Structure formats: structure tokens, C-alpha cells
Amino acid sequence: MFRRGSRVRALRGAELETARRLALREPVANALAGARLLDLTRHGSPGAEFSLAGEEGAPEGLLWHGVNISPLTATDRALEDFGRHLAGGPRRASSVVGPRRAVERLWAPLGDAWSPQVREYRWSQPLLLADPAPTADPDTGESPEPSSAGPAGLRPARAGEEAAVFPASVAMFREEVGMDPTRGDGGRSYGRRVADLVRAGRTYVVMEAGRVVFKADVGAVFGPVAQIHGVWVRPDRRSHGLGRTAMAELATLVRRDHAPQVSLYVNAYNEAARRAYAAAGYRQVGELSTILF
């Protein structure tokens, strides 16, 4: 796959720390791919899904090419190298995702080969970061302790609640991605994913009468950043302030449980969600793009 002397090469064991440092230059933008890099470093083969561009000893960028294609902290030349390299082979990923400018550069040499397979372009996806946690009380010197559940009743989903969480997760996926995650195997693989998140304490819910009315997942943790995925409010509870209140509580609980910086990204056209996130204290710090196949 990689020619001798090529500027694009599979990530090798000796370069893992270099790749990690490169990804951590922009941990908010690189959270999803960075989390996958760490997971493969612990339990797999990073070179199967990650490549570097640049001369030996002087990397100019990192690329994740697994279930997603995502450039991490890459120069323009590296992005063009990655795009030309990918264009020479078949597409296996379900999407291209990353900072908008990087995706546009990557797509320039790749689009001719892959554009007929594109299902949807989502060029503008504001990348948000929750407002900083409250600082210590000037009188006592103590930081406020987060409660287990605030006004919305948000809390981590518990073992045994997977069956309640699953239909909410499926509804979210259908709305957000436009596909049914239960197709093919009746939802068994997606059900395992839902169960894994619950077991890891990474799914947060508001429950009413045993049913989920709000759900959000910590989809990735990388360095100081926890990235939120899968936010969903039951349709009959939308436009009543539940999402805004729960998202504010979510930042507090995720800081307590996972990482000090809480981020997410949202489609620019989803004005209702953007208003709710802004009211909950999430501010734009960048812009991502996603190309769906």
C-alpha cells in the first residue's frame, strides 16, 4: 500500500508518541480521531488505521482512515498528499470529518474519485466548547461540588437501563445520520455499542416514568477533552427548555466524571439546537465539516 520513499506511510510503533503529541496540538478538533488513536495504541494496531505524511522524523500531519477519515493537525501539503493517496484506492469509510478547511483541502484531490458516492455534504458544523467551570469561591477558596442531579434530573444511565436507552439512541441515529442502525443485524451491534457506553458511565439521561426523555453520550475522551455525541430530546418534550437545562447540567457532570473541557459539534442548519446550546453556555471555537457516504 505504501511505496518506499513515499511521503505517506503507515504509523509505526516508534512514531506513536510523535503522533500523539501531534494530535494533542488541537485536542478539541481532534477528539474523536485522537480517542481512536489511543484505543488502538492500547488494544490494537494503530498502523492499520493511521498514517503520517512528511519526511522521516519530520511529520507534517496525521490521518485516521478507519470507519471515518479524519485529518489531524496537518499542513496543506500533507492534506493534499493524503487526498491523492486515498484517491488511488477504494473507499471503506462511512464519512470524512474534521476541521472545515482541512476537509476542503483533503477533498480537493479526492472529490473526483469519490463524489459520486456522497450521500450528503455538511460543510458547516460549528464546534462548541462549554463555558469554563466555575472558579473557587473567593470567600472559602473551595470550588462548587456538582450535584448528582440538577433541575432537569440528569444523571448517568445505570446498569439495567440499556433497554430504555436503546430506542432513544436509535431515534437519535435515524434523525441525525439519516440511516437505521438496526438494519443488517437487527440492531445487535448497535445495541452492544449502547450497552458499552452505559457500562462505561458515558451515557447521561433524564428519565420520566421509566422512559428516556433526554439522552447524551460522551462519545470520545482525548487528553483534556470529552466530546459529546448523540444528543436527543423526545419530540414531545422539545421547545420546553429541557434540552437547554440538561445540556448545562451535562457539562458539569462530564467535567466531574471524564474531562475538564466539554465539546460538541452541531449542524449549522439546526437552529433550535444551536440556540439551546448557546443558552446552556456552549460557545463556538471552530468549524467542522462532514461528508457522508
Residue pairs with C-beta under 8 A, 6 or more apart in sequence:
1 10
1 89
2 8
2 9
2 10
2 51
6 85
7 53
7 54
7 55
7 78
7 81
8 51
8 52
8 53
8 63
8 81
8 82
8 85
9 51
9 52
10 47
10 48
10 50
10 51
11 19
11 46
11 47
11 50
11 51
11 52
11 62
12 47
13 46
13 47
15 52
15 59
16 41
16 46
18 52
18 59
19 37
19 46
19 50
19 52
19 59
19 62
20 34
20 37
20 38
20 41
22 59
22 61
22 62
22 72
22 73
23 30
23 33
23 34
23 37
23 62
23 72
23 73
23 222
24 30
24 34
24 222
24 223
25 73
26 72
26 73
26 99
27 34
27 222
27 223
27 224
27 225
27 261
28 127
28 129
28 225
28 227
28 261
28 263
28 285
28 286
29 98
29 99
29 127
29 286
29 288
30 70
30 72
30 73
30 222
31 220
31 221
31 222
31 225
31 226
31 227
31 263
32 68
32 70
32 97
32 219
32 220
32 222
32 227
33 62
33 64
33 68
33 70
33 72
33 98
34 72
34 220
34 222
34 223
35 220
35 221
35 222
35 227
36 49
36 64
36 66
36 220
37 46
37 50
37 62
37 64
38 222
40 46
40 48
40 49
40 50
48 66
49 64
49 65
49 66
50 62
50 63
50 64
50 65
51 62
51 63
51 65
51 82
51 85
52 59
52 61
52 62
52 63
53 59
53 60
53 61
53 62
53 63
53 74
53 77
53 78
53 81
53 82
54 60
54 61
54 75
54 78
60 74
60 75
60 77
60 78
61 71
61 72
61 73
61 74
61 75
61 78
61 79
61 81
61 82
62 71
62 72
62 73
62 74
63 69
63 70
63 71
63 72
63 74
63 82
64 70
64 71
64 72
65 86
65 92
65 93
66 93
67 93
67 94
68 93
68 94
68 95
68 96
68 97
69 86
69 93
69 95
69 96
69 97
69 106
70 96
70 97
70 98
71 78
71 79
71 82
71 98
71 99
71 102
71 103
71 106
72 98
74 82
74 102
76 105
79 102
79 105
79 106
80 105
80 106
80 108
80 109
82 106
83 105
83 106
83 107
83 108
83 109
83 110
84 109
84 110
86 106
86 110
87 109
87 110
87 112
87 113
87 114
91 114
91 117
91 293
93 293
94 292
94 293
95 290
95 291
95 292
95 293
96 103
96 106
96 107
96 110
96 289
96 290
96 291
97 103
97 288
97 289
97 290
97 291
98 106
98 288
98 289
99 127
99 286
99 287
99 288
99 289
100 123
100 124
100 125
100 287
100 288
100 289
103 288
103 289
103 290
103 291
104 289
107 291
114 293
117 293
118 291
118 292
118 293
119 178
119 292
119 293
120 178
120 291
120 292
121 289
121 291
121 292
122 267
122 289
122 290
122 291
122 292
123 289
124 267
124 268
124 287
124 289
125 265
125 266
125 267
125 268
125 287
125 288
125 289
125 290
126 265
126 266
126 268
126 274
126 284
126 286
126 287
126 288
127 263
127 264
127 265
127 284
127 285
127 286
127 287
127 288
128 263
128 264
128 265
128 266
128 277
128 282
128 283
128 284
128 285
129 261
129 262
129 263
129 282
129 283
129 285
130 251
130 261
130 262
130 263
130 280
130 281
130 282
130 283
131 251
131 281
131 282
131 283
133 143
133 251
133 252
133 255
133 260
134 143
134 144
135 143
136 142
136 143
137 143
137 144
146 252
146 253
146 255
146 256
148 155
149 155
149 249
150 245
150 248
150 249
150 252
151 245
151 249
152 206
152 214
152 242
152 245
152 246
152 249
153 206
153 207
154 204
154 205
154 206
154 214
154 246
154 249
154 250
154 253
155 204
155 205
155 206
155 253
156 201
156 203
156 204
156 205
156 253
156 257
157 165
157 198
157 203
157 204
157 205
157 215
158 198
159 198
159 199
161 198
161 205
161 207
162 191
162 194
162 195
162 198
164 205
164 207
164 210
164 211
164 212
165 194
165 198
165 203
165 205
165 212
165 215
166 187
166 190
166 191
166 194
167 212
168 205
168 212
168 215
168 232
168 234
169 181
169 190
169 194
169 215
169 217
169 230
169 232
170 180
170 181
170 182
170 187
170 190
171 232
172 215
172 230
172 231
172 232
173 179
173 180
173 181
173 190
173 230
174 180
174 181
175 232
176 230
177 292
178 292
181 187
181 190
182 190
194 203
197 203
197 217
197 218
201 257
202 217
202 218
202 219
202 258
203 215
203 216
203 217
203 218
204 215
204 216
204 217
204 218
204 246
204 250
204 253
204 254
205 212
205 214
205 215
206 212
206 213
206 214
206 215
206 242
206 246
207 213
211 234
212 234
213 233
213 234
213 237
213 242
214 232
214 233
214 234
214 237
214 242
214 243
214 246
215 230
215 231
215 232
216 228
216 229
216 230
216 231
216 232
216 246
216 247
216 250
217 228
217 229
217 230
218 226
218 227
218 228
218 229
218 254
218 257
218 258
219 227
219 228
219 229
219 230
220 226
220 227
220 229
221 227
221 258
221 259
223 259
224 259
224 260
224 261
225 259
225 261
225 262
225 263
226 254
226 255
226 258
226 259
226 261
226 262
226 263
227 263
227 264
228 250
228 254
228 262
228 263
228 264
229 264
231 243
231 247
231 264
231 273
233 242
233 243
233 246
238 272
239 272
243 273
243 276
243 280
244 276
244 279
244 280
245 280
247 276
247 277
247 280
247 282
248 280
248 281
250 262
251 262
251 280
251 281
251 282
254 262
255 262
263 285
264 277
264 282
265 288
266 273
266 274
266 277
267 273
268 274
